[in-house]
Amino acid sequence: MELSHHNQAEAMFAGGCFWCMVSPFEEQPGIIAVVSGYAGGHTVNPTYEEVCSEATGHAEVIHITYDPTIFPYEKLLDVFWKQIDPTDAGGQFFDRGASYRTAIYYYTEEQRQLAEASKQKLAASGKFDRPIVTEITAAPTFYPAEDYHQQYYKKNPMRYKMYRQGSGRDAFINEHWRAEKKDVEQLRAELTDIQFHVTQNNGTERPFTGEYWDHEEEGIYVDIVSGEPLFSSHDKYDAGCGWPSFTKPLHQSSITEHQDTTHFMVRTEVRSVDADSHLGHLFEDGPVDRGGLRYCINSAALRFISKDRLEEEGYGQYVALFR
């Protein structure tokens, strides 16, 4: 859904390879544009090869244009910290060198104060056992990267996924930022039998029996265990299979995909990141004009929040999706 943004601000972050920094921000509501590029060096209009050789002093960065009334700067900072290893001064994951350093480049005094406060809060949290070394400095000149680097995760989805996994970034994020998993007895008490069976035992509800297979109300669907936002009604469609079907998740970073060879089949299992709940499976028989994918999800793994209750239930940033 296209939105009209009357309030615009800009932000800039360095988080290692800029391929991996675009989608976590671009998928958020209120984000107008995310552009990969270079900043912090001493030459004008550097090339990718020059930056990688560290001849120019630049870092790979992303420049974000956003609507702060929908997605404020504090939330941008929260997304940023959860994409990087803030204790690594020598690069990010298997990408080494100063061009892969981490940094928050602020445009206003308010951004500087918020960035400093978030860094101090992270340091005091005890989440990491080494100092937080990410620098916070005034935004330098931004130079857009070459066209083939823009929207890389969309242009080369398979190579992008392999790169993220192979670099160690995904494993690091899962280790340090996944929500603490509830114990089995707590889950048994909180979930119905079918919800527990589906999410914890990789079960599947019978088709046409779930609460949401033919549900048409506007709103979002969240993980029944953790409340993590997973899917939007805008991306839901009737696939005729008897399970809720979606063309894409709200945030690609909120799900993981795994090969499933059970029942004498080879399928792609879909799980949530925070709670590691089994959600369903991913197939390539979705609407061609909407990407060709079908996320076939169990109703029992989801909880629906109507557009009228988003603010009340703490999902206010998604209200703009339904205006």
Secondary structure by P-SEA (a helix, b strand, c coil): cbbbbcbbbbbbbbcccccccccccccccccccccccccccccccccaaaaaaccccccbbbbbbbccccccaaaaaaaaaaacccccccccccccccccbbbbbbccaaaaaaaaaaaaaaaacccccccccbbbbcccbbbbccccccccccccaaaaaaaaaaaaaaaaaaaccccccccaaaaaacccaaaaaaaccccccccccccccccccbbbbcccccccccccccccccccccccccccccccccbbbbbbccccbbbbbbbbccccccccccccccccccccccccccccccccccccccccccccccccccc
